[in-house]
């Protein structure tokens, strides 16, 4: 069982030599390997020429080991003929491991479906990944969790191929991030995306989010 837990992230990391993508556009997924009872992430991400995304994520726990979350936002695409695209998507996560003395890392399986839409184009994506991290407790009730979140994705973009045809590709993303919880209701989450969407002409993005956890649920 322990060998299996470690083999999954190793396989995904080996695949980093392939072409890369993002969550539902060029922005990090901001997914830490912990089940949220309920939280809201208000985030901004910059991907250079691919544009700046404003994003809201709603995460909801289902029992002790599962959660789902919704992404909704807008992206301001840079360059000639720039336009605003709509981001919509949904994801599911399953907690494989919470961390122990034998395996100190929390492991969470993720699966999503969604895309971005605008300017006569649509980018549809189905990412599957594994979020890996460990939370360190600090003084004053503050804690910090570094995490990595590699993902494979099946992408289909309309009007993106030669002559405006549709194009389908398989890609890889990796988020490198950190979650800093400063109180029971507030956390800051930063992540750097290694990848981004080839269809938007950019591979990397950086994002910062403010996470609010309603106090009545703690």
C-alpha positions in Angstrom: 0.0 0.0 0.0 2.8 2.4 0.9 4.6 1.7 -2.4 1.4 2.4 -4.3 0.9 5.7 -2.5 4.4 6.9 -3.6 4.3 5.4 -7.1 1.3 7.6 -8.2 3.0 11.0 -7.8 6.2 9.7 -9.2 4.5 8.5 -12.4 2.8 11.9 -12.8 6.0 13.8 -12.2 7.8 11.8 -14.8 5.3 12.9 -17.4 6.3 16.5 -17.0 8.3 16.3 -20.2 5.0 16.3 -22.1 3.2 19.4 -23.3 1.4 21.3 -20.5 -2.0 22.9 -19.7 -3.8 24.7 -16.8 -6.9 23.9 -14.7 -9.7 25.3 -16.9 -7.6 28.1 -18.3 -4.1 29.5 -17.5 -4.4 29.6 -13.7 -3.5 27.3 -10.7 -6.1 24.9 -9.2 -5.2 26.1 -5.7 -6.0 22.6 -4.4 -4.4 21.5 -1.1 -4.7 17.8 0.0 -7.2 18.5 2.8 -11.0 18.0 2.8 -12.8 21.4 3.3 -16.1 21.4 5.2 -16.8 24.6 3.3 -14.6 27.4 2.0 -14.5 30.1 -0.6 -11.3 31.1 -2.4 -11.2 34.6 -4.0 -8.2 34.5 -6.3 -6.4 36.4 -9.1 -3.9 34.8 -11.5 -1.6 36.3 -14.1 -0.4 34.3 -17.1 1.3 36.9 -19.2 0.0 37.1 -22.7 -2.7 34.5 -21.8 -4.3 37.2 -19.6 -5.3 37.9 -16.0 -8.0 35.7 -14.4 -10.3 36.7 -11.6 -11.7 33.6 -9.9 -14.1 32.4 -7.2 -13.9 28.8 -6.0 -16.5 27.2 -3.7 -15.4 24.0 -1.9 -17.9 21.7 0.0 -17.1 18.6 2.0 -18.9 15.3 1.6 -18.2 13.3 4.7 -14.7 12.7 5.9 -12.9 11.8 2.6 -14.7 13.6 -0.3 -15.3 17.1 -1.5 -16.5 18.9 -4.6 -15.7 22.4 -5.8 -16.9 24.8 -8.4 -14.8 27.4 -10.3 -16.3 30.5 -11.8 -14.5 33.6 -13.1 -13.5 35.9 -15.9 -10.2 36.2 -17.8 -9.0 39.3 -19.6 -7.0 38.1 -22.6 -4.1 40.3 -23.7 -2.9 41.0 -27.2 -4.5 42.0 -30.5 -8.2 41.3 -30.6 -8.2 40.9 -26.8 -11.5 39.8 -25.2 -13.0 38.6 -22.0 -13.6 34.9 -21.5 -15.9 33.1 -19.0 -14.5 30.3 -16.8 -16.8 27.6 -15.5 -15.9 24.2 -14.1 -16.5 21.6 -11.4 -14.2 19.1 -9.7 -14.3 16.3 -7.2 -11.6 15.2 -4.7 -11.0 12.0 -2.6 -8.7 11.9 0.3 -6.3 8.9 -0.2 -4.2 9.5 2.9 -4.1 12.1 5.7 -0.5 11.7 6.7 1.1 9.5 9.3 4.5 8.8 10.9 5.1 6.2 8.1 3.9 8.4 5.2 4.0 12.0 6.4 2.4 13.5 3.3 -1.3 14.0 2.8 -2.5 12.6 -0.6 -5.7 13.6 -2.5 -7.0 12.4 -5.8 -8.7 15.1 -8.0 -10.9 14.9 -11.1 -12.5 17.9 -12.9 -14.3 19.0 -16.0 -14.8 22.5 -17.3 -13.4 25.2 -19.6 -13.3 28.8 -20.8 -15.6 30.4 -23.4 -15.4 33.6 -25.4 -14.6 35.3 -28.7 -16.0 32.4 -30.7 -13.7 29.8 -29.0 -14.2 27.2 -26.3 -11.5 25.3 -24.4 -12.9 22.2 -22.7 -10.6 20.4 -20.2 -10.9 17.2 -18.1 -7.9 17.1 -15.6 -7.1 14.3 -13.2 -4.4 14.7 -10.6 -2.9 14.1 -7.2 -2.4 16.8 -4.6 0.5 16.2 -2.2 1.5 18.2 0.9 2.2 18.4 4.6 0.9 20.9 7.2 3.3 22.4 9.7 1.9 24.0 12.9 3.5 27.3 14.0 3.0 29.5 17.0 -0.1 31.5 17.6 -2.4 29.2 15.8 -0.8 29.8 12.4 0.0 26.8 10.1 1.6 26.4 6.7 1.2 23.7 4.1 3.5 23.5 1.1 1.9 21.4 -1.7 2.4 20.1 -5.2 -0.4 19.2 -7.5 0.5 17.4 -10.8 -2.4 16.8 -13.2 -3.0 15.1 -16.6 -5.7 16.6 -18.8 -7.6 15.9 -22.0 -8.1 19.2 -23.8 -10.3 20.1 -26.7 -10.4 23.6 -28.2 -12.8 24.8 -30.9 -11.5 27.2 -33.6 -7.9 26.6 -32.4 -6.5 24.3 -35.0 -5.2 25.2 -38.5 -7.8 27.0 -40.5 -10.0 27.5 -37.4 -10.6 23.7 -36.9 -11.0 22.1 -33.5 -8.0 20.5 -31.9 -7.6 17.9 -29.1 -4.5 17.2 -27.1 -3.2 15.5 -23.9 -1.3 17.7 -21.5 0.3 18.0 -18.0 0.1 20.7 -15.3 1.9 21.1 -12.0 1.0 23.5 -9.3 3.7 24.4 -6.7 2.0 26.2 -3.9 1.7 27.1 -0.2 -1.4 27.5 2.1 -0.9 29.8 5.1 -3.7 29.6 7.6 -3.7 32.6 9.9 -6.9 32.0 11.8 -9.8 29.4 11.9 -11.6 31.4 9.2 -8.9 33.0 7.0 -6.0 31.6 5.0 -3.8 32.8 2.1 -3.0 30.5 -0.8 -0.3 31.1 -3.4 0.6 28.9 -6.3 2.8 28.9 -9.3 1.6 26.9 -12.3 4.2 25.1 -14.4 2.3 24.6 -17.6 -0.6 26.8 -18.7 -2.6 26.3 -21.9 -0.8 25.9 -25.2 -4.0 27.0 -26.8 -3.7 30.4 -25.1 0.0 30.7 -26.1 1.4 30.6 -22.5 2.7 27.9 -20.3 3.2 29.5 -16.8 1.0 31.5 -14.4 1.2 32.7 -10.8 -1.9 33.1 -8.5 -2.8 34.4 -5.1 -6.0 33.6 -3.2 -7.8 34.7 0.0 -9.6 31.7 1.5 -12.6 32.3 3.8 -14.0 29.4 5.9 -17.4 30.3 7.4 -17.0 30.2 11.2 -20.3 28.5 11.9 -18.9 25.3 10.2 -15.8 25.0 12.4 
